[in-house]
Amino acid sequence: MFMTIPSPSPEAVVIVGGGFGGLFSALAITARLPDRPVVLIEPQEHFHFQPLLYELLSGELQPWEVAPTYRELLSSRGICWIQDRVTTINLAGQELTTASADRLTWSDLVLATGTEPNDFGIPGVREHAFGFRNLKDVTHLRERVQDLRQQHEKDAALVIVGAGPTGCELACKLADLLGGSARIHLVERGPGILPRSTAFNRERATAALERRQVCLHLDTAVSRVDKDRVSFNDGSSLRHHGLIWSAGSRPSLPRTEPPQTKPGEALSIAADLRVLGQEHVYALGDCARYGDDPWPATAQVAMQQGDAIAAALSAVGQGQDPEPFQFQDLGEMLSLGVGDATLTGLGITLAGPLAFRIRRATYLTRMPGLSLGLRSAGAWLLNR
Ligand SMILES: Cc1cc2nc3c(=O)[nH]c(=O)nc-3n(C[C@H](O)[C@H](O)[C@H](O)COP(=O)(O)OP(=O)(O)OC[C@H]3O[C@@H](n4cnc5c(N)ncnc54)[C@H](O)[C@@H]3O)c2cc1C
């Protein structure tokens, strides 16, 4: 049976998805427009600060620092959190339906549903590969590391597919955690690692992988994954004791009526972050795309867009046109194993333990308005 949850007021802003884009939109709107009720719909109990998941895996940070609950984050901020998943959005009727069959109307809607792993239809990936996106994934991987540390097989192998930032960062961290008890194989379909990174970060990452004797397989495409074996397009295969898929993701969006995209496609947005043809619907982060030269799919972009949406709603409320979103690139930071990192940006080019500490402090303190984030950064700085 359907139940309609009455919106708190005709002015309600409803945000779908509480990752970087959704959470930061909610906080920015509440700060800028305190009279507008904000409702955040997010199925997971914890917000995941994904750039710091590596430090959670290694035990360098704790779950409460990297994955606080929405209850903790939002309860004192007057933002209503509904723990549910949105299934359908009726654009003309300004109404959405959730998995629990509740219905909710909005005055303005913000879509921030991010991405899901893309297995490109390769057999066995869904069944046999680990992901690396949330607390559950970290727990599974930690257990696998513990198992591998206790086994005595000479040729034990952990395979990571995809040598983008996640694959390279994870390879370094896992190599340190395994301490030689298994070999890390990093498999990449392209001719090199980190194609979108700066030359400095790429060089530092290459050196960090070499130091840890990570076995790099370039120009190698996975054709099939089985429980203990991965096969490649050139006919070769490798026995594995765990395979992590970091080879790609695709936008994940609830169904809209009328449809705005094909499955797996991002929503097309205008420069002011409104969905094309929709005056009261905004989209941001990894589920949205602007033009042919989109902004990178990063937390940095999603957070800045959250602020921009609050500014846009404020402008519209004053009868003005929203300003186009301008991405301010603050640089790139990569974690490269326990206590090590590289960074370019913020006017700095740096690698090593100091870069590691700057990276961690930068991320932890880059949570404006999140007292937990600031507290954890403070705790970390005091501990060193
Ligand atoms: C391991 C890892 C490390 C990373 N490191 C960095 C980094 O160092 N720097 C950087 O800038 N970026 C980094 N990123 C990328 C960054 O995390 C993403 O670009 C960012 O999270 C995108 O924000 P988003 O709001 O678009 O999506 P997400 O943060 O993925 O949030 C989407 C949210 O929507 C929810 N959702 C999905 N569907 C529905 C639905 N139907 N109804 C309701 N809710 C829904 C999901 O549960 C999720 O919480 C990293 C990513 C990973 C996985």
PDBQT file of the ligand as one rigid body, heavy atoms in Angstrom, charges set to zero:
ROOT
HETATM    1  C1  LIG A 401      37.996   4.201  -2.746  1.00  0.00    +0.000 C 
HETATM    2  C2  LIG A 401      37.688   5.555  -3.340  1.00  0.00    +0.000 A 
HETATM    3  C3  LIG A 401      38.588   6.575  -3.155  1.00  0.00    +0.000 A 
HETATM    4  C4  LIG A 401      38.336   7.846  -3.667  1.00  0.00    +0.000 A 
HETATM    5  N1  LIG A 401      39.255   8.832  -3.464  1.00  0.00    +0.000 NA
HETATM    6  C5  LIG A 401      38.987  10.087  -3.904  1.00  0.00    +0.000 A 
HETATM    7  C6  LIG A 401      39.907  11.150  -3.637  1.00  0.00    +0.000 A 
HETATM    8  O1  LIG A 401      40.963  10.942  -3.049  1.00  0.00    +0.000 OA
HETATM    9  N2  LIG A 401      39.577  12.407  -4.051  1.00  0.00    +0.000 N 
HETATM   10  C7  LIG A 401      38.408  12.676  -4.709  1.00  0.00    +0.000 A 
HETATM   11  O2  LIG A 401      38.139  13.846  -5.027  1.00  0.00    +0.000 OA
HETATM   12  N3  LIG A 401      37.540  11.677  -5.014  1.00  0.00    +0.000 NA
HETATM   13  C8  LIG A 401      37.796  10.396  -4.619  1.00  0.00    +0.000 A 
HETATM   14  N4  LIG A 401      36.920   9.370  -4.911  1.00  0.00    +0.000 N 
HETATM   15  C9  LIG A 401      35.746   9.650  -5.753  1.00  0.00    +0.000 C 
HETATM   16  C10 LIG A 401      34.638  10.238  -4.914  1.00  0.00    +0.000 C 
HETATM   17  O3  LIG A 401      34.406   9.475  -3.751  1.00  0.00    +0.000 OA
HETATM   18  C11 LIG A 401      33.363  10.348  -5.743  1.00  0.00    +0.000 C 
HETATM   19  O4  LIG A 401      33.654  11.103  -6.910  1.00  0.00    +0.000 OA
HETATM   20  C12 LIG A 401      32.278  11.027  -4.946  1.00  0.00    +0.000 C 
HETATM   21  O5  LIG A 401      31.887  10.178  -3.883  1.00  0.00    +0.000 OA
HETATM   22  C13 LIG A 401      31.066  11.365  -5.813  1.00  0.00    +0.000 C 
HETATM   23  O6  LIG A 401      30.081  11.926  -5.007  1.00  0.00    +0.000 OA
HETATM   24  P1  LIG A 401      28.540  11.668  -5.343  1.00  0.00    +0.000 P 
HETATM   25  O7  LIG A 401      27.763  12.435  -4.325  1.00  0.00    +0.000 OA
HETATM   26  O8  LIG A 401      28.291  11.954  -6.782  1.00  0.00    +0.000 OA
HETATM   27  O9  LIG A 401      28.319  10.110  -5.171  1.00  0.00    +0.000 OA
HETATM   28  P2  LIG A 401      28.531   9.202  -3.898  1.00  0.00    +0.000 P 
HETATM   29  O10 LIG A 401      29.446   9.828  -2.932  1.00  0.00    +0.000 OA
HETATM   30  O11 LIG A 401      28.834   7.841  -4.423  1.00  0.00    +0.000 OA
HETATM   31  O12 LIG A 401      27.089   9.169  -3.208  1.00  0.00    +0.000 OA
HETATM   32  C14 LIG A 401      25.951   8.630  -3.804  1.00  0.00    +0.000 C 
HETATM   33  C15 LIG A 401      24.982   8.269  -2.698  1.00  0.00    +0.000 C 
HETATM   34  O13 LIG A 401      23.706   8.061  -3.258  1.00  0.00    +0.000 OA
HETATM   35  C16 LIG A 401      23.084   6.969  -2.612  1.00  0.00    +0.000 C 
HETATM   36  N5  LIG A 401      22.088   6.448  -3.539  1.00  0.00    +0.000 N 
HETATM   37  C17 LIG A 401      22.297   5.771  -4.699  1.00  0.00    +0.000 A 
HETATM   38  N6  LIG A 401      21.133   5.477  -5.304  1.00  0.00    +0.000 NA
HETATM   39  C18 LIG A 401      20.150   5.979  -4.489  1.00  0.00    +0.000 A 
HETATM   40  C19 LIG A 401      18.737   6.002  -4.577  1.00  0.00    +0.000 A 
HETATM   41  N7  LIG A 401      18.095   5.437  -5.605  1.00  0.00    +0.000 N 
HETATM   42  N8  LIG A 401      18.030   6.598  -3.573  1.00  0.00    +0.000 NA
HETATM   43  C20 LIG A 401      18.689   7.182  -2.524  1.00  0.00    +0.000 A 
HETATM   44  N9  LIG A 401      20.040   7.197  -2.415  1.00  0.00    +0.000 NA
HETATM   45  C21 LIG A 401      20.756   6.607  -3.386  1.00  0.00    +0.000 A 
HETATM   46  C22 LIG A 401      24.230   6.008  -2.314  1.00  0.00    +0.000 C 
HETATM   47  O14 LIG A 401      23.901   5.137  -1.249  1.00  0.00    +0.000 OA
HETATM   48  C23 LIG A 401      25.358   6.978  -1.965  1.00  0.00    +0.000 C 
HETATM   49  O15 LIG A 401      25.447   7.232  -0.579  1.00  0.00    +0.000 OA
HETATM   50  C24 LIG A 401      37.145   8.086  -4.404  1.00  0.00    +0.000 A 
HETATM   51  C25 LIG A 401      36.237   7.043  -4.609  1.00  0.00    +0.000 A 
HETATM   52  C26 LIG A 401      36.499   5.781  -4.067  1.00  0.00    +0.000 A 
HETATM   53  C27 LIG A 401      35.520   4.659  -4.289  1.00  0.00    +0.000 C 
ENDROOT
TORSDOF 0
